[in-house]
Amino acid sequence: MTETILFYVFAVLAVIFAIGVVAFRNPVTSAMNMALCFAATAGILFGLGAQFLGIVQIIVYAGAILVLFLFVVMMLDLKNEETPNFIANLCGVVVAAIFAAMVTSVAIHLPGACTCCEGDQPALAAQDDTPVLGGALPELKPEAAAQVMQHVTGQEQPAMNSIPDTKLLGIALFSKYSIAFTILSFGLLAGAVGAVALSRKLRKD
Amino acid sequence: MITLAHYLILSGILFAIGLAGVLIRKNIIVVFMCLEMMLSAANVALVAFSRAQGTHGLPVYDGQVMALFVVGIAAAEVAIGLALIVCMFRARRTVESTALNTMKD
């Protein structure tokens, strides 16, 4: 019950602050709304049991990226933009609404999720490999995590009362995805070098 | 009861708001903020699927690893993009996207 209430609180907050980013004319206000939107999104991730990603969301998005945005906004001498014309606004809102409606209709008709259209159910039941995505999210079992940890480390694990999310994510990241992780770090290095190269002043000689 | 569909709809709504911002706003910095919001909305969907596809009581960590990569790419993209915006401001003294019309005039 608490999870349900918290989900709705954070979801409503995230949507309100996201609208604030688009609606406010002042870029600094938009940036502050963006930070609060990311904090609410981090709350949603905590609710999904992804504690590490929630923390990363707060540190990287609401911390590092926001500070970069604020530096640039305050470094440049910006004027409040004038009100754009009504037709352009309407086009943007209509395109976004169509997209949201598409995603919603797909989400409502996920395999196994549909209680309104009973006719589809026998066809789905015939295919055993169709994943069932409807209903409540599967329970997390700390015993299973203890087994995985024991398999990896080869040592007896003490009893856990919650999933060690960061350890398991690290096991996946540094075993199965170690090459992708290395490539990502080269990408970050290229980004840092590129930012310096782009923003330095060119000398005439 | 919160199902996968709830998380997907929330992610879709956040992505749509970001999309509307990209289409509506003229200030390139705010357009860039909306792009970041779209990436973080995609993260919510990835983590929700990683949890919902979980077997034997554990989430599938492939989805969370991909979400972590999205965060890393977003950080690199912001560094490059803001440097480009600073360059544009030096050249044009404005960050309005309507000022980028050299090929039209």
HADDOCK unambig.tbl for C-alpha pairs under 7 A between the chains (distance, minus, plus):
assign (segid A and resid 4 and name CA) (segid B and resid 1 and name CA) 6.26 0.50 0.50
assign (segid A and resid 4 and name CA) (segid B and resid 2 and name CA) 6.11 0.50 0.50
assign (segid A and resid 11 and name CA) (segid B and resid 10 and name CA) 6.72 0.50 0.50
assign (segid A and resid 15 and name CA) (segid B and resid 14 and name CA) 6.28 0.50 0.50
assign (segid A and resid 18 and name CA) (segid B and resid 14 and name CA) 6.90 0.50 0.50
assign (segid A and resid 18 and name CA) (segid B and resid 17 and name CA) 6.64 0.50 0.50
assign (segid A and resid 19 and name CA) (segid B and resid 17 and name CA) 6.52 0.50 0.50
assign (segid A and resid 22 and name CA) (segid B and resid 21 and name CA) 5.11 0.50 0.50
assign (segid A and resid 27 and name CA) (segid B and resid 30 and name CA) 6.40 0.50 0.50
assign (segid A and resid 45 and name CA) (segid B and resid 44 and name CA) 6.78 0.50 0.50
assign (segid A and resid 48 and name CA) (segid B and resid 48 and name CA) 6.68 0.50 0.50
assign (segid A and resid 48 and name CA) (segid B and resid 51 and name CA) 6.93 0.50 0.50
assign (segid A and resid 53 and name CA) (segid B and resid 68 and name CA) 6.94 0.50 0.50
assign (segid A and resid 65 and name CA) (segid B and resid 75 and name CA) 6.68 0.50 0.50
assign (segid A and resid 65 and name CA) (segid B and resid 78 and name CA) 6.97 0.50 0.50
assign (segid A and resid 81 and name CA) (segid B and resid 27 and name CA) 6.88 0.50 0.50
assign (segid A and resid 88 and name CA) (segid B and resid 24 and name CA) 6.55 0.50 0.50
assign (segid A and resid 89 and name CA) (segid B and resid 24 and name CA) 5.43 0.50 0.50
assign (segid A and resid 92 and name CA) (segid B and resid 20 and name CA) 4.98 0.50 0.50
assign (segid A and resid 92 and name CA) (segid B and resid 23 and name CA) 5.19 0.50 0.50
assign (segid A and resid 92 and name CA) (segid B and resid 24 and name CA) 5.61 0.50 0.50
assign (segid A and resid 93 and name CA) (segid B and resid 20 and name CA) 5.52 0.50 0.50
assign (segid A and resid 96 and name CA) (segid B and resid 16 and name CA) 4.71 0.50 0.50
assign (segid A and resid 96 and name CA) (segid B and resid 17 and name CA) 6.60 0.50 0.50
assign (segid A and resid 96 and name CA) (segid B and resid 19 and name CA) 5.95 0.50 0.50
assign (segid A and resid 96 and name CA) (segid B and resid 20 and name CA) 5.29 0.50 0.50
assign (segid A and resid 97 and name CA) (segid B and resid 16 and name CA) 6.77 0.50 0.50
assign (segid A and resid 99 and name CA) (segid B and resid 16 and name CA) 6.22 0.50 0.50
assign (segid A and resid 100 and name CA) (segid B and resid 12 and name CA) 5.45 0.50 0.50
assign (segid A and resid 100 and name CA) (segid B and resid 13 and name CA) 5.47 0.50 0.50
assign (segid A and resid 100 and name CA) (segid B and resid 16 and name CA) 5.62 0.50 0.50
assign (segid A and resid 103 and name CA) (segid B and resid 9 and name CA) 6.54 0.50 0.50
assign (segid A and resid 103 and name CA) (segid B and resid 12 and name CA) 5.65 0.50 0.50
assign (segid A and resid 104 and name CA) (segid B and resid 9 and name CA) 5.27 0.50 0.50
assign (segid A and resid 107 and name CA) (segid B and resid 5 and name CA) 4.89 0.50 0.50
assign (segid A and resid 107 and name CA) (segid B and resid 8 and name CA) 6.09 0.50 0.50
assign (segid A and resid 107 and name CA) (segid B and resid 9 and name CA) 6.50 0.50 0.50
assign (segid A and resid 108 and name CA) (segid B and resid 5 and name CA) 6.08 0.50 0.50
assign (segid A and resid 133 and name CA) (segid B and resid 4 and name CA) 6.89 0.50 0.50
assign (segid A and resid 133 and name CA) (segid B and resid 52 and name CA) 6.53 0.50 0.50
assign (segid A and resid 134 and name CA) (segid B and resid 3 and name CA) 6.67 0.50 0.50
assign (segid A and resid 134 and name CA) (segid B and resid 4 and name CA) 6.68 0.50 0.50
assign (segid A and resid 135 and name CA) (segid B and resid 3 and name CA) 5.76 0.50 0.50
assign (segid A and resid 136 and name CA) (segid B and resid 1 and name CA) 6.55 0.50 0.50
assign (segid A and resid 136 and name CA) (segid B and resid 2 and name CA) 6.41 0.50 0.50
assign (segid A and resid 136 and name CA) (segid B and resid 3 and name CA) 4.98 0.50 0.50
assign (segid A and resid 137 and name CA) (segid B and resid 3 and name CA) 5.91 0.50 0.50
assign (segid A and resid 137 and name CA) (segid B and resid 4 and name CA) 6.70 0.50 0.50
assign (segid A and resid 137 and name CA) (segid B and resid 52 and name CA) 5.35 0.50 0.50
assign (segid A and resid 138 and name CA) (segid B and resid 52 and name CA) 6.31 0.50 0.50
assign (segid A and resid 138 and name CA) (segid B and resid 54 and name CA) 6.81 0.50 0.50
assign (segid A and resid 138 and name CA) (segid B and resid 57 and name CA) 6.89 0.50 0.50
assign (segid A and resid 139 and name CA) (segid B and resid 57 and name CA) 5.79 0.50 0.50
assign (segid A and resid 140 and name CA) (segid B and resid 57 and name CA) 4.37 0.50 0.50
assign (segid A and resid 140 and name CA) (segid B and resid 58 and name CA) 5.57 0.50 0.50
assign (segid A and resid 141 and name CA) (segid B and resid 57 and name CA) 4.46 0.50 0.50
assign (segid A and resid 141 and name CA) (segid B and resid 58 and name CA) 6.50 0.50 0.50
assign (segid A and resid 144 and name CA) (segid B and resid 56 and name CA) 6.62 0.50 0.50
assign (segid A and resid 144 and name CA) (segid B and resid 57 and name CA) 6.19 0.50 0.50
assign (segid A and resid 144 and name CA) (segid B and resid 58 and name CA) 6.73 0.50 0.50
assign (segid A and resid 145 and name CA) (segid B and resid 58 and name CA) 6.78 0.50 0.50
assign (segid A and resid 169 and name CA) (segid B and resid 61 and name CA) 6.14 0.50 0.50
assign (segid A and resid 169 and name CA) (segid B and resid 65 and name CA) 6.95 0.50 0.50
assign (segid A and resid 172 and name CA) (segid B and resid 61 and name CA) 6.58 0.50 0.50
assign (segid A and resid 173 and name CA) (segid B and resid 65 and name CA) 6.35 0.50 0.50
assign (segid A and resid 188 and name CA) (segid B and resid 76 and name CA) 5.28 0.50 0.50
assign (segid A and resid 191 and name CA) (segid B and resid 76 and name CA) 4.91 0.50 0.50
assign (segid A and resid 191 and name CA) (segid B and resid 79 and name CA) 6.45 0.50 0.50
assign (segid A and resid 191 and name CA) (segid B and resid 80 and name CA) 5.94 0.50 0.50
assign (segid A and resid 192 and name CA) (segid B and resid 79 and name CA) 6.77 0.50 0.50
assign (segid A and resid 194 and name CA) (segid B and resid 80 and name CA) 6.30 0.50 0.50
assign (segid A and resid 195 and name CA) (segid B and resid 79 and name CA) 5.75 0.50 0.50
assign (segid A and resid 195 and name CA) (segid B and resid 80 and name CA) 4.85 0.50 0.50
assign (segid A and resid 195 and name CA) (segid B and resid 83 and name CA) 5.37 0.50 0.50
assign (segid A and resid 198 and name CA) (segid B and resid 83 and name CA) 5.86 0.50 0.50
assign (segid A and resid 198 and name CA) (segid B and resid 84 and name CA) 6.62 0.50 0.50
assign (segid A and resid 199 and name CA) (segid B and resid 83 and name CA) 5.23 0.50 0.50
assign (segid A and resid 199 and name CA) (segid B and resid 86 and name CA) 6.68 0.50 0.50
assign (segid A and resid 199 and name CA) (segid B and resid 87 and name CA) 6.30 0.50 0.50
